Amino acid sequence: MNKMEQKHTPGPWYVNDFSGYHNLYDKPDYNANNLLDEDQCARAPHNAKLAAAAPELLDALQELIEVATEYYKMVFDRDVPADHYAISNALEAIKKATE
């Protein structure tokens, strides 16, 4: 499957707490660039759109895992293996977003 052209800043992204101010950064330290500030990041508008879509993307990913798991069981008459790359990657992304 081909990935669509990505206009946002590639990951990883970090949530840093600098004096009680949470934001998205490109590094986990004080030399980081704020990924939502156009003065620090040319791709800030695209990053903001991705961040705004995150709740819907999370919901869609959770639904997709449910459907894929049910489909796998229906076709193969067994549960999805715990190490299935796509499912395990999706579950890790959900865990990162919800911890």
PyRosetta script that sets phi, psi and omega in degrees:
from pyrosetta import init, pose_from_sequence

init()
pose = pose_from_sequence("MNKMEQKHTPGPWYVNDFSGYHNLYDKPDYNANNLLDEDQCARAPHNAKLAAAAPELLDALQELIEVATEYYKMVFDRDVPADHYAISNALEAIKKATE")
pose.set_psi(1, 129.9)
pose.set_omega(1, 178.9)
pose.set_phi(2, -81.5)
pose.set_psi(2, 137.5)
pose.set_omega(2, 175.5)
pose.set_phi(3, -80.7)
pose.set_psi(3, 143.1)
pose.set_omega(3, 176.3)
pose.set_phi(4, -69.0)
pose.set_psi(4, 156.4)
pose.set_omega(4, 176.4)
pose.set_phi(5, -56.8)
pose.set_psi(5, 129.1)
pose.set_omega(5, -178.2)
pose.set_phi(6, -101.0)
pose.set_psi(6, 123.3)
pose.set_omega(6, -179.5)
pose.set_phi(7, -97.7)
pose.set_psi(7, -13.3)
pose.set_omega(7, -179.3)
pose.set_phi(8, -83.9)
pose.set_psi(8, 168.6)
pose.set_omega(8, 176.3)
pose.set_phi(9, -68.4)
pose.set_psi(9, 128.6)
pose.set_omega(9, 177.8)
pose.set_phi(10, -61.9)
pose.set_psi(10, 151.6)
pose.set_omega(10, 178.8)
pose.set_phi(11, -79.0)
pose.set_psi(11, 179.1)
pose.set_omega(11, 3.1)
pose.set_phi(12, -77.8)
pose.set_psi(12, 154.2)
pose.set_omega(12, 173.6)
pose.set_phi(13, -109.3)
pose.set_psi(13, 156.4)
pose.set_omega(13, -179.4)
pose.set_phi(14, -130.4)
pose.set_psi(14, 143.2)
pose.set_omega(14, 171.5)
pose.set_phi(15, -97.7)
pose.set_psi(15, 114.7)
pose.set_omega(15, 179.4)
pose.set_phi(16, -112.1)
pose.set_psi(16, 147.5)
pose.set_omega(16, 177.4)
pose.set_phi(17, -111.7)
pose.set_psi(17, 95.1)
pose.set_omega(17, 177.4)
pose.set_phi(18, -100.0)
pose.set_psi(18, 101.4)
pose.set_omega(18, 179.1)
pose.set_phi(19, 59.4)
pose.set_psi(19, 41.3)
pose.set_omega(19, 177.4)
pose.set_phi(20, 82.4)
pose.set_psi(20, 3.2)
pose.set_omega(20, -179.4)
pose.set_phi(21, -104.7)
pose.set_psi(21, 110.1)
pose.set_omega(21, -179.5)
pose.set_phi(22, -92.6)
pose.set_psi(22, 136.4)
pose.set_omega(22, 175.4)
pose.set_phi(23, -158.5)
pose.set_psi(23, -180.0)
pose.set_omega(23, -179.3)
pose.set_phi(24, -100.7)
pose.set_psi(24, 131.0)
pose.set_omega(24, -175.9)
pose.set_phi(25, -132.0)
pose.set_psi(25, 162.6)
pose.set_omega(25, -179.7)
pose.set_phi(26, -89.0)
pose.set_psi(26, -8.7)
pose.set_omega(26, 178.5)
pose.set_phi(27, -142.1)
pose.set_psi(27, 156.9)
pose.set_omega(27, 179.9)
pose.set_phi(28, -90.5)
pose.set_psi(28, 34.6)
pose.set_omega(28, -178.0)
pose.set_phi(29, -143.1)
pose.set_psi(29, -176.8)
pose.set_omega(29, -175.3)
pose.set_phi(30, -74.5)
pose.set_psi(30, -9.1)
pose.set_omega(30, 175.9)
pose.set_phi(31, -91.7)
pose.set_psi(31, 12.8)
pose.set_omega(31, -174.7)
pose.set_phi(32, -77.0)
pose.set_psi(32, 153.6)
pose.set_omega(32, 173.0)
pose.set_phi(33, -97.2)
pose.set_psi(33, 136.4)
pose.set_omega(33, 176.4)
pose.set_phi(34, -73.2)
pose.set_psi(34, 117.4)
pose.set_omega(34, -175.5)
pose.set_phi(35, -73.9)
pose.set_psi(35, -6.8)
pose.set_omega(35, 179.3)
pose.set_phi(36, -110.7)
pose.set_psi(36, 6.8)
pose.set_omega(36, -178.8)
pose.set_phi(37, -108.9)
pose.set_psi(37, 114.8)
pose.set_omega(37, -177.1)
pose.set_phi(38, -62.5)
pose.set_psi(38, -23.0)
pose.set_omega(38, 177.1)
pose.set_phi(39, -72.2)
pose.set_psi(39, -22.9)
pose.set_omega(39, -178.5)
pose.set_phi(40, -107.9)
pose.set_psi(40, -17.4)
pose.set_omega(40, -174.1)
pose.set_phi(41, -149.7)
pose.set_psi(41, 116.5)
pose.set_omega(41, -178.6)
pose.set_phi(42, -64.1)
pose.set_psi(42, -24.1)
pose.set_omega(42, -178.1)
pose.set_phi(43, -92.3)
pose.set_psi(43, 13.1)
pose.set_omega(43, -176.4)
pose.set_phi(44, -52.9)
pose.set_psi(44, -44.5)
pose.set_omega(44, 179.8)
pose.set_phi(45, -60.9)
pose.set_psi(45, -38.3)
pose.set_omega(45, 179.1)
pose.set_phi(46, -71.7)
pose.set_psi(46, -36.9)
pose.set_omega(46, 176.4)
pose.set_phi(47, -63.0)
pose.set_psi(47, -40.6)
pose.set_omega(47, 179.6)
pose.set_phi(48, -64.0)
pose.set_psi(48, -40.7)
pose.set_omega(48, 178.1)
pose.set_phi(49, -62.7)
pose.set_psi(49, -42.1)
pose.set_omega(49, 178.4)
pose.set_phi(50, -64.8)
pose.set_psi(50, -44.2)
pose.set_omega(50, 179.2)
pose.set_phi(51, -62.4)
pose.set_psi(51, -40.1)
pose.set_omega(51, 179.3)
pose.set_phi(52, -66.3)
pose.set_psi(52, -30.2)
pose.set_omega(52, -179.8)
pose.set_phi(53, -84.0)
pose.set_psi(53, -8.7)
pose.set_omega(53, -174.2)
pose.set_phi(54, -53.8)
pose.set_psi(54, -44.8)
pose.set_omega(54, 179.5)
pose.set_phi(55, -60.1)
pose.set_psi(55, -40.6)
pose.set_omega(55, 179.0)
pose.set_phi(56, -70.6)
pose.set_psi(56, -37.0)
pose.set_omega(56, 177.2)
pose.set_phi(57, -64.2)
pose.set_psi(57, -39.9)
pose.set_omega(57, 177.6)
pose.set_phi(58, -62.5)
pose.set_psi(58, -47.7)
pose.set_omega(58, 177.7)
pose.set_phi(59, -58.5)
pose.set_psi(59, -45.4)
pose.set_omega(59, -178.9)
pose.set_phi(60, -64.3)
pose.set_psi(60, -39.9)
pose.set_omega(60, 178.9)
pose.set_phi(61, -65.3)
pose.set_psi(61, -41.0)
pose.set_omega(61, 177.8)
pose.set_phi(62, -63.7)
pose.set_psi(62, -41.7)
pose.set_omega(62, 177.4)
pose.set_phi(63, -64.7)
pose.set_psi(63, -40.8)
pose.set_omega(63, -179.7)
pose.set_phi(64, -63.3)
pose.set_psi(64, -39.3)
pose.set_omega(64, 177.0)
pose.set_phi(65, -63.3)
pose.set_psi(65, -42.9)
pose.set_omega(65, 178.1)
pose.set_phi(66, -59.0)
pose.set_psi(66, -48.9)
pose.set_omega(66, -178.6)
pose.set_phi(67, -64.1)
pose.set_psi(67, -45.3)
pose.set_omega(67, -179.3)
pose.set_phi(68, -63.2)
pose.set_psi(68, -39.3)
pose.set_omega(68, 179.5)
pose.set_phi(69, -65.3)
pose.set_psi(69, -44.6)
pose.set_omega(69, 178.0)
pose.set_phi(70, -64.5)
pose.set_psi(70, -42.2)
pose.set_omega(70, -180.0)
pose.set_phi(71, -63.2)
pose.set_psi(71, -45.2)
pose.set_omega(71, 179.9)
pose.set_phi(72, -58.6)
pose.set_psi(72, -44.7)
pose.set_omega(72, -179.6)
pose.set_phi(73, -65.1)
pose.set_psi(73, -39.5)
pose.set_omega(73, -179.3)
pose.set_phi(74, -66.5)
pose.set_psi(74, -43.6)
pose.set_omega(74, -176.2)
pose.set_phi(75, -76.8)
pose.set_psi(75, -43.9)
pose.set_omega(75, -174.0)
pose.set_phi(76, -102.8)
pose.set_psi(76, -4.0)
pose.set_omega(76, 179.1)
pose.set_phi(77, 56.1)
pose.set_psi(77, 38.7)
pose.set_omega(77, 174.8)
pose.set_phi(78, -161.2)
pose.set_psi(78, 165.9)
pose.set_omega(78, 179.6)
pose.set_phi(79, -71.9)
pose.set_psi(79, 156.4)
pose.set_omega(79, 175.2)
pose.set_phi(80, -63.9)
pose.set_psi(80, 132.6)
pose.set_omega(80, 177.6)
pose.set_phi(81, -59.1)
pose.set_psi(81, 142.3)
pose.set_omega(81, -177.1)
pose.set_phi(82, -60.0)
pose.set_psi(82, -26.3)
pose.set_omega(82, -177.7)
pose.set_phi(83, -98.7)
pose.set_psi(83, 14.9)
pose.set_omega(83, 177.2)
pose.set_phi(84, -59.9)
pose.set_psi(84, 122.1)
pose.set_omega(84, -169.9)
pose.set_phi(85, -58.0)
pose.set_psi(85, -46.2)
pose.set_omega(85, -176.5)
pose.set_phi(86, -69.2)
pose.set_psi(86, -44.3)
pose.set_omega(86, 179.8)
pose.set_phi(87, -66.7)
pose.set_psi(87, -45.0)
pose.set_omega(87, -178.8)
pose.set_phi(88, -66.2)
pose.set_psi(88, -36.9)
pose.set_omega(88, 175.8)
pose.set_phi(89, -63.9)
pose.set_psi(89, -42.2)
pose.set_omega(89, 179.2)
pose.set_phi(90, -64.6)
pose.set_psi(90, -43.1)
pose.set_omega(90, 179.2)
pose.set_phi(91, -64.5)
pose.set_psi(91, -37.6)
pose.set_omega(91, 176.9)
pose.set_phi(92, -65.3)
pose.set_psi(92, -40.2)
pose.set_omega(92, 178.8)
pose.set_phi(93, -64.9)
pose.set_psi(93, -40.8)
pose.set_omega(93, 177.8)
pose.set_phi(94, -64.0)
pose.set_psi(94, -43.8)
pose.set_omega(94, 179.3)
pose.set_phi(95, -60.1)
pose.set_psi(95, -44.4)
pose.set_omega(95, 179.5)
pose.set_phi(96, -61.5)
pose.set_psi(96, -38.2)
pose.set_omega(96, -177.6)
pose.set_phi(97, -76.2)
pose.set_psi(97, -24.5)
pose.set_omega(97, -172.1)
pose.set_phi(98, -110.9)
pose.set_psi(98, -4.6)
pose.set_omega(98, 178.9)
pose.set_phi(99, -75.0)
pose.dump_pdb("model.pdb")
